[in-house]
Amino acid sequence: MNDEAAMAQLIGALRPWLGSLVIVGGWAHRLHRHSALASRPAYQPVLTLDADLAFSLHEPIEGDIAAALKEAGFREHLSGEHTPPISHYTLGDERHGFYAEFLAPLHGSGVRRSGVPDTTVRRAGVTAQKLRYMDVLLTAPLVVGLGGEGFPLMPTAEVRLANPVAFIVQKLLIQRERMPAKRPQDVLYIHDTLDLFGSSLDALAAMWRERIRPSLARSTARNVEQLAREQFAQVTDVIRDAARIPQDRTLSSEELRARCEYGIKVLLGSA
């Protein structure tokens, strides 16, 4: 089964909960191409085997997502020493196949009063891993319609995606916590998102001013702006590695750096 067919199977299984879930991570970036604000480039998006779905802890989710996924052919796998354990749901080979996992925002210290790490939460039969800055990705989600000519394998449905501005902002905020091997891919995601929405940067800048920035603590917003300046001020090894990732196009490290520097300046209002 190819990844589009697997994602279609996931969306079909989750149809009753699509209004409560936001697709984040690599699949959000891939589905951004179906936004009216985007212009589809000739190159292929960065591919990923996993589909990350996030939900708010402030809104109730009814029903049994886990049961619906199992009925659709997904297998549940529990991992980690957390209570409850992290769950993810696979199609095909566990090591190399498509899988879905759930995420939720982490607030506070990350430790419960009992001293136990506050790293997971259970809702509607699935266990989500709590991550810091996940609430950014839940802010002002982008609604995109699937199905039809643009995505023939997909069921006709409206899905909520991480806002492209929030997507970039969260990548900046987590960079220092990311494993070194993941940082170049995050930089490429930032570059490709800016490229994808290049003709709509003014609209994205308005989203930053009106929706995303006001949702952040002032110190966090200032941190975003500082991180953006620092990350793309000069070519680094991370940027060089990011430029080497694409297999269907040629990117120079300086070209990648300069495009990101300019795009983020427009996005954050400092250009």
Phi, psi and omega in degrees: 000131178281170188291328178294318178295322178294318179294323177298320178295322178295313181296321177299319180292328184265008186310316181295344185246008184297335178283349181251349184249146175240126176283124181236180177073205188298325180288330174298314179300318181294319182280347174304333181299344182262008175280146177295340180277347187265151171243122188286120177283168182284335183279163181277149177288160173299128184266151179214146179275341186253146175248119180260128180236129183245153175219156179278146176274356181264357180238135180290146173235117183265164174090193185229092180297318182302316180296320180295321179293318179296321179296329180276002176104003178277147176253135181274137175230132179253140183214161176087169180258015182284161175234110358285161180290153178294137178244140169222160192233123188247152167240130180082204183299132185298324185276329188237000183268181179287141175213156180239143175219162186244145184227155178213159181291144172254124177241155177079205188283341185087008179230131179285166181301332180285351183094354180280138178303136180264074190247347181222160177211144182251130177216138174048038174086356179241153178255126179257143173277133178273129180228144178290146180072007177293331179298333176300318183288345179269355183277127176048058182298152180270128179263125183231136177271134179248173181094169178081202188299321185291330183213072191298335181282344185276146171291151177292116184196156171257128179240155178257128181244153172304129176307136182301327177292313178298324179300313179293315182300316180294324177298321178293318185291329185266357191303321183286340180267348185285151172297142181309324182294337182271341187295318178300319179297321178297320177296318178296321176301317179298312179302311185291328176292317177297322178292317181299321182253024184302325181278356182237025183298327178295320177294321178292324177298324176293322176299318178298312183293317192265333186239309189281307183301316179297339180279347183264152168298149183303320181295324179291318178298317178295324178297319177303312183295322178291317179298322179297317179297317184290318188295326187244021178287330181206162178289129179239173177298324178297317179294319177300316180294323179296320181293338181274348186293311186298138179257349185245017178198164179248123178236131171272152181297323179291322177298314179299313181300311184295320179296318179294317180301313181292312183299319181288327175298318177294316183299315184268002175080024181250007181274000000 
